[in-house]
Every structure is written in structure tokens, then in C-alpha cells.
């Protein structure tokens, strides 16, 4: 059986984001047009559909980790280094609201579930979405 590990990550995230965009219940919040994704970024994302790409990336990240993961760990993963003029570069975390709201939206759709005191993990429905998309990609090649 084909899994997420058998296909390229970027292509998988792109395909899953297209699937999520077709879901009418998952609409990007209005504030996504104006915000940066973290303090380490200088500008907001240029891609208009970056919200769905982030949701797909969150799903893949939870699949790869295979255990409950908290918001802080995910913030660290999506963070980056910030240029600080003549000072040394410093690592900063990504914005927490983007990740939190995204996971809450995926929870409402049944792709993610909350584990008390541990974080969030992928449901069988979420794993199925990713595996089916990966299998479809392998067949189309």
C-alpha cells in the first residue's frame, strides 16, 4: 500500500491543499490576507492559497510525527531565523494563531483530534486522506 513516505512531500502537500480548497467548510479566515506567518518573516505570503497549503502541511507533519504534538512544537517547526542587523541571527517560532486556528478547522472536519494534556494527532480519516492522495499520485505517474 502506498503511503505518504513514498511520494515527494511538496507534490503531496500541493495535491492535498487542492483537495482541502474544494471543501466548502474550510474557508480561509479574513485576516489571512494581512498577516505574516511569524516574526522572522519580513513580508506576508505571496501565494493567495497559502492557508490551504499550511493546512495540508500540518496534516503531513502530524502524519510523520505519528504521536500527539502540541502547538509549541509545531510553532518551532514552522519558525525560522531572523536577521537582526549587525547582531547574530536568532531562531524565532512561527505565529501560534495560524497553527491553532488551522488545527481547530481540521478538527471540525474530523481530520485531527485533540488528546488531553498531549496535543493533537491525526485521525484515521486524516490518514486516509493523505494515503489516498499519495496512492492517486503514484498511479498517475
Backbone as a chain_set.jsonl record, in Angstrom:
{"seq": "XXXXXXXXXXXXXXXXXXXXXXXXXXXXXXXXXXXXXXXXXXXXXXXXXXXXXXXXXXXXXXXXXXXXXXXXXXXXXXXXXXXXXXXXXXXXXXXXXXXXXXXXXXXXXXXXXXXXXXXXXXXXXXXXXXXXXXXXXXXXX", "coords": {"N": [[0.833, -1.186, 0.0], [0.499, 2.221, -0.782], [2.016, 4.969, 0.843], [2.435, 8.1, 2.616], [5.151, 8.4, 2.777], [6.155, 7.476, 0.388], [5.998, 9.306, -1.675], [6.879, 12.53, -3.099], [7.254, 15.213, -0.839], [6.551, 17.939, -1.311], [4.93, 17.784, -3.607], [2.855, 16.187, -2.641], [1.775, 17.827, -0.601], [0.856, 19.915, -2.166], [-1.166, 18.644, -3.704], [-2.929, 17.762, -1.664], [-3.641, 20.215, -0.601], [-5.129, 21.27, -2.697], [-7.318, 19.553, -2.587], [-8.323, 20.191, -0.05], [-9.016, 22.83, -0.492], [-11.212, 22.578, -2.142], [-13.122, 21.743, -0.366], [-15.92, 23.083, 1.021], [-16.437, 23.808, 3.625], [-14.056, 24.492, 4.774], [-12.858, 27.423, 4.933], [-10.651, 30.081, 4.338], [-9.751, 32.284, 6.948], [-10.635, 35.803, 7.195], [-8.555, 37.444, 8.008], [-6.235, 36.369, 7.015], [-5.187, 37.545, 4.777], [-3.646, 39.677, 5.508], [-1.574, 39.149, 7.314], [1.714, 38.214, 8.573], [3.554, 35.119, 8.647], [5.102, 34.691, 10.819], [7.387, 36.198, 13.236], [9.893, 36.187, 12.203], [9.68, 36.569, 9.514], [9.691, 38.894, 6.78], [7.717, 39.779, 5.076], [4.206, 39.256, 4.193], [2.821, 36.047, 3.069], [3.144, 35.357, -0.444], [1.668, 33.698, -2.06], [-1.677, 33.219, -2.896], [-3.272, 31.144, -1.979], [-2.113, 30.233, 0.375], [-3.046, 29.505, 2.851], [-4.409, 27.031, 2.639], [-2.315, 25.47, 1.815], [-0.767, 25.537, 4.115], [-2.484, 24.168, 5.885], [-2.512, 21.621, 4.7], [0.163, 20.987, 4.994], [0.326, 20.905, 7.775], [-1.254, 18.635, 8.261], [0.347, 16.642, 7.046], [2.641, 16.887, 8.613], [1.693, 16.045, 11.14], [1.108, 13.424, 10.465], [3.66, 12.367, 9.902], [4.957, 12.637, 12.385], [3.445, 10.957, 14.039], [2.482, 10.818, 16.648], [0.812, 12.417, 19.43], [1.073, 15.934, 19.144], [1.981, 19.103, 20.32], [1.019, 22.612, 20.088], [3.22, 24.332, 20.499], [5.486, 22.848, 19.712], [4.957, 22.542, 17.015], [4.972, 25.203, 16.236], [7.688, 25.721, 16.538], [8.725, 24.108, 14.514], [7.768, 25.398, 12.173], [8.997, 27.798, 12.413], [11.791, 30.14, 12.089], [14.995, 31.661, 11.219], [15.92, 34.98, 12.095], [17.039, 37.946, 10.646], [19.07, 40.304, 12.224], [20.258, 42.871, 11.815], [23.415, 43.977, 12.677], [23.722, 42.205, 14.731], [23.968, 38.742, 15.857], [22.189, 36.165, 14.033], [18.975, 34.954, 15.073], [16.909, 32.339, 16.332], [13.427, 32.118, 15.829], [10.031, 31.402, 16.731], [7.174, 30.343, 14.789], [4.037, 32.031, 14.047], [1.5, 31.486, 16.426], [-1.315, 31.581, 16.328], [-2.109, 31.088, 13.711], [-1.479, 28.38, 13.361], [-2.959, 27.22, 15.441], [-5.677, 27.944, 14.841], [-5.872, 26.751, 12.333], [-5.56, 24.013, 12.988], [-7.841, 23.726, 14.582], [-9.843, 24.08, 12.674], [-9.363, 21.832, 11.079], [-9.948, 19.918, 12.971], [-12.728, 20.217, 13.262], [-13.52, 19.181, 10.841], [-12.883, 16.579, 11.16], [-10.377, 15.491, 10.661], [-8.327, 15.736, 12.441], [-7.683, 15.111, 15.899], [-8.064, 16.069, 19.335], [-5.88, 15.354, 21.965], [-6.043, 15.059, 25.336], [-3.891, 16.982, 27.403], [-1.664, 16.377, 25.85], [-1.632, 17.177, 23.155], [-2.364, 17.376, 19.661], [-3.482, 14.888, 17.329], [-3.48, 12.915, 14.313], [-6.467, 11.663, 12.872], [-7.992, 8.509, 11.873], [-9.428, 9.175, 9.56], [-8.045, 11.424, 8.621], [-5.528, 10.268, 8.091], [-6.302, 8.539, 6.085], [-7.068, 10.334, 4.052], [-4.572, 11.456, 3.358], [-3.116, 9.138, 2.597], [-4.687, 8.129, 0.468], [-4.449, 10.235, -1.345], [-1.704, 10.111, -1.839], [-1.554, 7.561, -3.014], [-3.061, 8.014, -5.324], [-1.386, 9.818, -6.61], [0.851, 8.221, -7.174], [-0.255, 6.356, -8.941], [-0.902, 8.004, -11.091], [1.525, 8.615, -12.21]], "CA": [[0.0, 0.0, 0.0], [1.25, 3.461, -0.899], [1.859, 5.875, 1.977], [2.987, 9.447, 2.475], [6.597, 8.298, 2.658], [6.51, 7.021, -0.957], [5.871, 10.383, -2.656], [7.563, 13.777, -2.774], [6.491, 15.981, 0.144], [5.989, 19.153, -1.907], [3.836, 17.408, -4.502], [1.757, 15.717, -1.804], [1.159, 18.981, 0.048], [0.136, 20.649, -3.208], [-2.385, 17.896, -4.039], [-3.844, 17.784, -0.52], [-4.163, 21.576, -0.471], [-6.199, 21.404, -3.695], [-8.47, 18.829, -2.044], [-8.874, 20.97, 1.066], [-9.619, 24.05, -1.027], [-12.514, 22.213, -2.691], [-14.032, 21.563, 0.766], [-16.551, 24.383, 1.256], [-16.45, 24.12, 5.053], [-12.743, 25.026, 5.131], [-12.609, 28.711, 4.293], [-9.586, 30.839, 4.976], [-10.246, 33.461, 7.672], [-10.426, 37.077, 6.506], [-7.3, 38.069, 8.421], [-5.073, 35.733, 6.391], [-4.658, 38.391, 3.7], [-2.863, 40.789, 6.019], [-0.602, 38.805, 8.346], [2.912, 37.438, 8.299], [3.43, 33.808, 9.287], [5.947, 34.675, 12.004], [8.178, 37.412, 13.398], [11.12, 36.062, 11.421], [9.379, 36.901, 8.121], [9.613, 40.32, 6.508], [6.501, 40.089, 4.322], [3.196, 38.19, 4.198], [2.98, 35.097, 1.958], [2.736, 35.854, -1.76], [0.7, 32.761, -2.62], [-3.031, 33.524, -2.423], [-3.827, 29.959, -1.326], [-1.146, 29.755, 1.354], [-3.752, 28.934, 4.0], [-4.68, 25.619, 2.37], [-1.009, 24.825, 1.803], [-0.369, 25.354, 5.514], [-3.318, 23.1, 6.451], [-2.013, 20.352, 4.164], [1.456, 20.762, 5.617], [0.039, 20.487, 9.153], [-1.697, 17.239, 8.214], [1.515, 15.803, 6.768], [3.509, 16.948, 9.784], [1.107, 15.176, 12.161], [1.255, 12.052, 9.97], [5.059, 11.98, 10.042], [5.293, 12.531, 13.809], [2.738, 9.75, 14.468], [2.095, 10.85, 18.053], [0.249, 13.741, 19.713], [2.03, 17.035, 19.07], [1.429, 20.364, 20.789], [1.162, 23.809, 19.259], [4.561, 24.893, 20.636], [6.432, 22.084, 18.875], [4.667, 22.859, 15.612], [5.472, 26.566, 16.04], [9.133, 25.625, 16.379], [8.994, 23.538, 13.196], [7.496, 26.389, 11.138], [9.76, 29.017, 12.691], [12.991, 30.341, 11.289], [15.968, 32.619, 11.713], [15.628, 36.37, 11.788], [18.201, 38.825, 10.507], [18.968, 41.375, 13.209], [21.256, 43.872, 11.509], [24.783, 43.536, 12.978], [23.68, 41.171, 15.763], [23.849, 37.398, 15.287], [20.835, 35.708, 13.74], [18.344, 34.285, 16.21], [15.776, 31.48, 15.967], [12.129, 32.532, 16.333], [8.933, 30.494, 16.43], [6.144, 30.846, 13.885], [2.85, 32.536, 14.721], [0.712, 30.411, 17.016], [-2.736, 31.636, 15.981], [-2.287, 30.454, 12.406], [-1.444, 26.934, 13.573], [-4.074, 26.854, 16.314], [-6.935, 28.051, 14.093], [-5.834, 25.719, 11.299], [-5.842, 22.711, 13.609], [-9.24, 23.72, 15.009], [-10.652, 23.855, 11.472], [-9.188, 20.43, 10.699], [-10.668, 19.142, 13.986], [-14.156, 20.256, 12.928], [-13.728, 18.321, 9.679], [-12.638, 15.202, 11.558], [-9.055, 15.031, 10.242], [-7.433, 15.83, 13.593], [-8.386, 15.069, 17.186], [-7.31, 16.589, 20.463], [-5.544, 14.407, 23.023], [-5.854, 15.902, 26.523], [-2.569, 17.144, 28.019], [-0.581, 15.942, 24.966], [-1.639, 17.904, 21.888], [-3.306, 16.898, 18.64], [-2.975, 13.83, 16.47], [-4.257, 12.634, 13.124], [-7.479, 10.621, 12.986], [-7.955, 7.602, 10.717], [-9.938, 9.884, 8.385], [-6.945, 12.251, 8.131], [-4.532, 9.371, 7.497], [-6.884, 8.034, 4.85], [-6.98, 11.397, 3.052], [-3.191, 11.559, 2.899], [-2.721, 7.909, 1.902], [-5.395, 8.065, -0.815], [-3.836, 11.217, -2.238], [-0.396, 9.565, -2.227], [-1.798, 6.46, -3.945], [-3.507, 8.614, -6.588], [-0.217, 10.409, -7.244], [1.698, 7.144, -7.695], [-0.944, 5.785, -10.101], [-0.9, 8.938, -12.22], [2.882, 8.72, -12.797]], "C": [[0.877, 1.248, 0.0], [0.961, 4.359, 0.297], [2.488, 7.222, 1.655], [4.493, 9.405, 2.238], [7.056, 7.954, 1.232], [6.476, 8.117, -2.017], [6.629, 11.615, -2.173], [6.676, 14.637, -1.876], [5.828, 17.21, -0.481], [4.804, 18.846, -2.816], [2.622, 16.941, -3.711], [1.028, 16.887, -1.155], [0.352, 19.787, -0.961], [-1.188, 19.966, -3.557], [-3.401, 17.931, -2.897], [-4.432, 19.179, -0.348], [-5.263, 21.841, -1.501], [-7.473, 20.72, -3.21], [-9.127, 19.618, -0.925], [-9.555, 22.243, 0.573], [-11.008, 23.777, -1.61], [-13.558, 22.009, -1.598], [-14.612, 22.924, 1.143], [-16.583, 24.775, 2.721], [-15.116, 24.691, 5.54], [-12.485, 26.311, 4.354], [-11.528, 29.437, 5.065], [-10.183, 32.032, 5.711], [-9.877, 34.751, 6.942], [-9.069, 37.693, 6.826], [-6.071, 37.458, 7.746], [-4.468, 36.563, 5.262], [-3.609, 39.385, 4.2], [-1.7, 40.408, 6.927], [0.645, 38.13, 7.79], [2.747, 36.106, 9.014], [4.316, 33.68, 10.518], [6.778, 35.942, 12.079], [9.462, 37.371, 12.587], [10.91, 36.397, 9.947], [9.301, 38.415, 7.951], [8.298, 40.709, 5.846], [5.492, 38.966, 4.472], [3.417, 37.232, 3.034], [2.456, 35.674, 0.643], [1.689, 34.965, -2.411], [-0.687, 33.049, -2.04], [-3.633, 32.366, -1.635], [-2.892, 29.389, -0.265], [-1.828, 29.103, 2.55], [-3.979, 27.435, 3.824], [-3.366, 24.817, 2.304], [-0.532, 24.57, 3.229], [-1.184, 24.239, 6.172], [-2.828, 21.727, 5.978], [-0.667, 19.997, 4.796], [1.295, 20.326, 7.076], [-0.396, 19.026, 9.201], [-0.511, 16.309, 7.987], [2.454, 15.762, 7.961], [2.99, 16.036, 10.897], [1.22, 13.708, 11.754], [2.675, 11.548, 10.223], [5.421, 11.779, 11.514], [4.629, 11.329, 14.466], [2.459, 9.681, 15.972], [1.546, 12.244, 18.341], [1.337, 14.82, 19.792], [1.339, 18.326, 19.482], [1.72, 21.516, 19.848], [2.602, 24.346, 19.317], [5.59, 24.16, 19.773], [6.217, 22.39, 17.394], [5.141, 24.276, 15.295], [6.973, 26.557, 15.802], [9.485, 25.102, 14.991], [8.813, 24.571, 12.081], [8.224, 27.704, 11.357], [10.975, 29.14, 11.8], [13.906, 31.369, 11.917], [15.606, 34.022, 11.252], [16.931, 37.154, 11.691], [18.022, 39.997, 11.468], [20.088, 42.382, 13.024], [22.651, 43.339, 11.82], [24.834, 42.449, 14.045], [23.616, 39.785, 15.117], [22.391, 37.035, 15.011], [20.298, 34.936, 14.934], [17.145, 33.493, 15.728], [14.501, 32.01, 16.611], [11.076, 31.515, 15.929], [7.958, 31.159, 15.471], [4.958, 31.348, 14.704], [1.957, 31.397, 15.197], [-0.739, 30.404, 16.584], [-3.007, 30.939, 14.659], [-2.384, 28.938, 12.593], [-2.648, 26.486, 14.387], [-5.409, 26.871, 15.573], [-6.997, 26.995, 12.996], [-6.159, 24.342, 11.854], [-7.289, 22.624, 14.09], [-10.172, 23.486, 13.825], [-10.565, 22.396, 11.027], [-9.876, 19.503, 11.704], [-12.152, 19.076, 13.658], [-14.478, 19.349, 11.749], [-13.461, 16.855, 9.988], [-11.288, 14.647, 11.138], [-8.074, 14.956, 11.401], [-8.272, 15.697, 14.85], [-7.456, 15.539, 18.284], [-7.1, 15.485, 21.489], [-5.253, 15.232, 24.269], [-4.433, 15.826, 27.072], [-1.399, 16.729, 27.119], [-0.521, 16.715, 23.657], [-2.69, 17.361, 20.944], [-2.638, 15.815, 17.81], [-3.946, 13.599, 15.327], [-5.268, 11.527, 13.4], [-7.322, 9.654, 11.814], [-8.467, 8.261, 9.437], [-8.841, 10.767, 7.779], [-5.863, 11.412, 7.472], [-5.017, 8.851, 6.157], [-6.782, 9.073, 3.73], [-5.566, 11.477, 2.486], [-2.758, 10.328, 2.114], [-3.408, 7.778, 0.546], [-4.801, 9.043, -1.823], [-2.483, 10.714, -2.731], [-0.576, 8.438, -3.242], [-2.23, 6.988, -5.317], [-2.319, 9.217, -7.337], [0.682, 9.339, -7.853], [1.065, 6.523, -8.933], [-0.85, 6.69, -11.318], [0.467, 9.066, -12.875], [3.13, 7.677, -13.829]], "O": [[1.881, 1.31, 0.709], [-0.187, 4.497, 0.718], [3.003, 7.442, 0.559], [5.044, 10.281, 1.57], [8.232, 8.126, 0.909], [6.888, 7.88, -3.152], [6.975, 11.729, -0.998], [5.479, 14.771, -2.13], [4.661, 17.488, -0.204], [3.798, 19.555, -2.8], [1.487, 17.259, -4.066], [-0.202, 16.932, -1.159], [-0.724, 20.288, -0.635], [-2.215, 20.632, -3.69], [-4.595, 18.11, -3.133], [-5.6, 19.314, 0.014], [-6.222, 22.555, -1.212], [-8.574, 21.239, -3.397], [-10.353, 19.704, -0.86], [-10.55, 22.684, 1.148], [-11.879, 24.647, -1.576], [-14.756, 22.092, -1.87], [-13.87, 23.823, 1.542], [-16.739, 25.954, 3.038], [-15.058, 25.308, 6.604], [-11.952, 26.278, 3.245], [-11.497, 29.408, 6.296], [-11.035, 32.728, 5.158], [-8.923, 34.782, 6.165], [-8.497, 38.393, 5.991], [-4.969, 37.986, 7.894], [-3.342, 36.299, 4.839], [-2.787, 39.875, 3.426], [-0.902, 41.277, 7.28], [0.637, 37.559, 6.7], [1.894, 35.975, 9.892], [4.28, 32.653, 11.195], [6.87, 36.684, 11.1], [10.056, 38.414, 12.313], [11.884, 36.498, 9.201], [8.896, 39.131, 8.867], [7.814, 41.826, 6.026], [5.858, 37.847, 4.833], [4.137, 37.573, 2.096], [1.453, 36.386, 0.621], [0.902, 35.437, -3.232], [-0.847, 33.114, -0.821], [-4.423, 32.588, -0.718], [-2.886, 28.18, -0.034], [-1.242, 28.233, 3.195], [-3.765, 26.658, 4.755], [-3.317, 23.648, 2.685], [0.037, 23.518, 3.521], [-0.635, 23.447, 6.937], [-2.743, 20.787, 6.768], [-0.401, 18.832, 5.092], [2.044, 19.476, 7.556], [0.037, 18.269, 10.07], [-0.383, 15.294, 8.671], [3.005, 14.708, 8.282], [3.774, 15.328, 11.528], [1.407, 12.842, 12.609], [2.865, 10.431, 10.704], [6.131, 10.829, 11.844], [5.209, 10.737, 15.376], [2.226, 8.598, 16.508], [1.792, 13.167, 17.565], [2.377, 14.631, 20.423], [0.227, 18.605, 19.034], [2.546, 21.415, 18.941], [3.142, 24.768, 18.295], [6.463, 24.788, 19.174], [7.171, 22.485, 16.622], [5.656, 24.525, 14.205], [7.475, 27.301, 14.959], [10.425, 25.586, 14.361], [9.614, 24.619, 11.147], [8.078, 28.63, 10.559], [11.169, 28.351, 10.875], [13.636, 31.884, 13.002], [15.061, 34.22, 10.167], [17.809, 37.036, 12.546], [16.955, 40.609, 11.521], [20.793, 42.709, 13.979], [23.036, 42.314, 11.257], [25.88, 41.833, 14.245], [23.246, 39.668, 13.948], [21.479, 37.535, 15.669], [21.054, 34.344, 15.703], [16.439, 33.924, 14.817], [14.488, 32.318, 17.803], [11.212, 30.844, 14.906], [7.92, 32.384, 15.356], [4.886, 31.116, 15.911], [1.692, 30.454, 14.451], [-1.345, 29.337, 16.48], [-4.029, 30.27, 14.508], [-3.277, 28.297, 12.04], [-3.286, 25.485, 14.06], [-6.185, 25.919, 15.668], [-8.053, 26.409, 12.755], [-6.939, 23.593, 11.264], [-7.9, 21.558, 14.014], [-11.172, 22.779, 13.949], [-11.57, 21.796, 10.646], [-10.337, 18.423, 11.334], [-12.77, 18.016, 13.761], [-15.58, 18.808, 11.662], [-13.774, 15.982, 9.179], [-11.067, 13.441, 11.247], [-7.103, 14.202, 11.351], [-9.43, 16.114, 14.879], [-6.234, 15.427, 18.184], [-8.036, 14.766, 21.838], [-4.313, 16.027, 24.271], [-3.852, 14.746, 27.189], [-0.255, 16.727, 27.572], [0.565, 16.887, 23.104], [-3.767, 16.939, 21.365], [-1.423, 15.809, 17.609], [-5.095, 14.037, 15.374], [-4.953, 10.558, 14.09], [-6.596, 9.948, 10.865], [-7.994, 7.942, 8.346], [-8.721, 10.85, 6.557], [-5.334, 11.784, 6.424], [-4.242, 8.736, 5.208], [-6.448, 8.734, 2.595], [-5.385, 11.557, 1.271], [-2.106, 10.453, 1.078], [-2.777, 7.36, -0.425], [-4.666, 8.725, -3.004], [-2.15, 10.872, -3.905], [0.165, 8.365, -4.222], [-1.808, 6.464, -6.349], [-2.254, 9.135, -8.564], [1.221, 9.537, -8.942], [1.775, 6.195, -9.884], [-0.732, 6.212, -12.446], [0.563, 9.576, -13.991], [4.214, 7.631, -14.412]]}, "num_chains": 1, "name": "protein.A"}
